[in-house]
Amino acid sequence: MAKRSHNEVQESLRELTRIFRPKDPRKFVRDYIRKYRITGGYEDELTTLVERELTKLNSPAS
């Protein structure tokens, strides 16, 4: 169950990243964690996820 919840958090964060395209990924993740009351310890992992998603969005489609 925890694994599914973690995947849902990641997918939700990816979708929000596509919608909002944050300038500061770390602040975006901190606000997300605070707003949705995510358990601590995932901040670095989720920040990396947001940075990767932004890179995908900014790269030209092939």
N, C-alpha and C positions, 0 to 999 in steps of 0.2 A: 504494500500500500504506500509506503513512504517513497518508493521509487517512482510510482505513478505520479504522486503529488509533486515530486521534484521535477519530473518531465513536464508537468502542466505549468509549473512556475516558469521553466525555461521557455516553453512555447508562448506563454502569455507575454513574457518579457520581449521575445523576438517580435511579436506582433506590435507591441507598444513602440518598440524601436523603429519599426517600419513606418508607423504612423507619425511619431513625433520627431524622429531624427535628431536626437539630443546632441548638443554641442559638447557637453561634458558628461561622458559616460559614467564616471564614478559618482557624480552628484545625482544623476538620473537613477542609478541603482540604489543609492542610499535612500532617496525619496520613495522608491518603489518598496524597498524593504520596510521602511517605516509605515507607509500607507497600508500595505497588505499584511503587516505583522509577520514577516518571514523570519524564521529562526536565524540567529546570527551564525557567522562562520562561512556564509556563501558569498559574501560581498566580492571577493577577488574573482571567484569563478564566474559570477554573473556579470561582473564588469568586463571580463574577457569575452564573454558571450556577446554583450552589446557591442564591443569594439569590433568583433568579427562580423557581426551583422551589418554594422555601418560600413565596413570595408566592402562587403558584398554589394551594398546599395550604391556605393560610390564608384565601383568598378564598372566599366562598360560591359553591356550584355554581349555574350558571344554566341 
